[in-house]
Amino acid sequence: MSSDTSGDGAARLVLFLGLSLVTLILAVAAATAIGDYNIALRTVFLSVTNELGLTGAEIAPIEQSVIWNLRLSRALVAALAGAGLAICGAILQALLRNALAEPFVLGVSAGASTGAVCVIVLGIGAGSLSLSLGAFAGAFAAFALVALLSNGATSGPNHTILAGVAASQLFNALTSYIVTTSGNAQQARDVMFWLLGSFGGVRWPDFQLLLGVVLVSLAICILMARSLDAFTFGDEDAAALGVPVVRIRLVLFGVTALLTATIVSMVGAIGFVGLVVPHAARYVVGPMHMRLLPACAMVGAVFMVIADIASRMIATQQTVPIGVVTALVGVPFFAIILYRARPQA
Amino acid sequence: MSIVAENLTWGVKRRMIVQDVSLSVAPGETLGLIGPNGSGKSSLLRLLAGLRRPASGRVEINGQNIAQVSRKALSRQVAFVQQSAATDTNVTVADVVRLGRTPHRSALAGWSEADEAAVTQALGRVEMASRRKQAWQTLSGGERQRVHIARALAQAPQVMFLDEPTNHLDIHHQIEILRMVRELDLTSVIALHDLNLAAMFCDRIVVLEGGAVRACGTPGAVLTPELLRQVFRVTAHVSWSPDSDRPHIRFSGEKAQAPG
């Protein structure tokens, strides 16, 4: 819990953010150095400063290319995806007043998979760009359905959660139907692998797009952080504190849907991060969102980069889907937090 | 600050819950809302506080129609205390009271000395100053209610609405909370179940029946055996203690005669 005076809490937050930024830089450096072909950390740093025009060290073009074009962009996209999913999780847990809420609770991942399957199996459009576009369109279709079922999010949190469950079931059924009736075994495998998430194939344009979406979303959420705090005792209580409840809900649901859909369409539906990182961050900086949201972004980024490193190291010559790793790496950490945070009865 | 309600009507689908209610509360007055279950006390309270929009009619606080005031501006003047508010979030007492400053802060403004002073004063007023670091989850029902009143006070309101603030509290805390509210320099409207508490602490009482005002006046004028039999369907004796001008109600265990 945050300490009593706001000054101490702010100092603690700055310290925490500083430490996690250093950790993030080290993790990204490690993610860039480690791979099928390991590269010295020194070379990694020199390569980056070369690209930024700060140094002119001699580096083999192949190494320069691997570092800059493959691994660094991948590590940075992983960091942004982790940050984005963690922010979405924190927002939805507050708005829905449910500790189990996570970015996919509004049916976004199920919708994205249906969209992706339409592209992979039914061959609507062609090429990797349209796979992302298909996933994005599907994600938003699911979100629109949830918004419709929950009367534009004006009904209570449980109503919205139920609408999300219904939409998820519907779109998962559609996905299974399309795969089983028209797909072959290889296509089904492709779809499943894509769903579990992968950072393979992401490049700088993905990074730029995601950076923009994450920064804008985070800014909007920070502006509404005070209002989110007011939801602690429910919607009516927030209204009594002067919060325009319906407007805040609609804007924040929209932002989380956009952010989640962008991430899912780029790297697949990576679970666990959005559920667990907010709880971990709350344990360190407390439940108030002005502190929680930046902390979530940093913890989510570090966690995802480390999970990506692990996904490439666990099995040689194979890349384990990132969604599998986030759970495998995350559950032990989360177990420790749950154990230490148990109520002092 | 005065409160004036004119012809308030509100309902869900075709069921009318509040029907043509008009009332006024003078500045500094403590008004009690009483009535049987389902008589529309909570709904009327929410209409008065601007948390629900009436189907027709209007509410004026200090001469201003609240439908024309923004949520945020309204909540700088009007505080609302829910009955037994709850959360799963792991917040401290101070965190909860700080929420009361929400309407006074802009989106990015820092925590000011005025904010801190308001919180400290509010906690002191409900005698919870020494508990500010305690986890809200570990408080008893009475302490939680006091913290919520402190939060309402941190809003620096001129009007306070309380929805059955003494529910689930022991008799000591019931009396403590109502005494505290009456002593505040505020206009307040309190929905209450306990008729004797209403008689003890309210300047005037409004009796609701079926969503409409059945009677309105001082406790002595309103709480008559006749009205209690008709509205609450109980047999009651009203006595007056020699040292106060407030009635005391004693209920009889016998089955009441049918109203009429």
Boltz contact constraints between the chains, C-beta under 6 A:
constraints:
  - contact:
      token1: [A, 1]
      token2: [B, 92]
      max_distance: 6.0
  - contact:
      token1: [A, 4]
      token2: [B, 133]
      max_distance: 6.0
  - contact:
      token1: [A, 6]
      token2: [B, 111]
      max_distance: 6.0
  - contact:
      token1: [A, 223]
      token2: [B, 107]
      max_distance: 6.0
  - contact:
      token1: [A, 226]
      token2: [B, 102]
      max_distance: 6.0
  - contact:
      token1: [A, 230]
      token2: [B, 99]
      max_distance: 6.0
  - contact:
      token1: [A, 230]
      token2: [B, 102]
      max_distance: 6.0
  - contact:
      token1: [A, 232]
      token2: [B, 87]
      max_distance: 6.0
  - contact:
      token1: [A, 232]
      token2: [B, 89]
      max_distance: 6.0
  - contact:
      token1: [A, 233]
      token2: [B, 85]
      max_distance: 6.0
  - contact:
      token1: [A, 233]
      token2: [B, 87]
      max_distance: 6.0
  - contact:
      token1: [A, 237]
      token2: [B, 85]
      max_distance: 6.0
  - contact:
      token1: [A, 239]
      token2: [B, 51]
      max_distance: 6.0
  - contact:
      token1: [A, 240]
      token2: [B, 80]
      max_distance: 6.0
  - contact:
      token1: [A, 241]
      token2: [B, 75]
      max_distance: 6.0
  - contact:
      token1: [A, 241]
      token2: [B, 102]
      max_distance: 6.0
  - contact:
      token1: [A, 242]
      token2: [B, 71]
      max_distance: 6.0
  - contact:
      token1: [A, 242]
      token2: [B, 72]
      max_distance: 6.0
  - contact:
      token1: [A, 242]
      token2: [B, 75]
      max_distance: 6.0
  - contact:
      token1: [A, 242]
      token2: [B, 103]
      max_distance: 6.0
  - contact:
      token1: [A, 244]
      token2: [B, 71]
      max_distance: 6.0
  - contact:
      token1: [A, 287]
      token2: [B, 89]
      max_distance: 6.0
  - contact:
      token1: [A, 287]
      token2: [B, 91]
      max_distance: 6.0
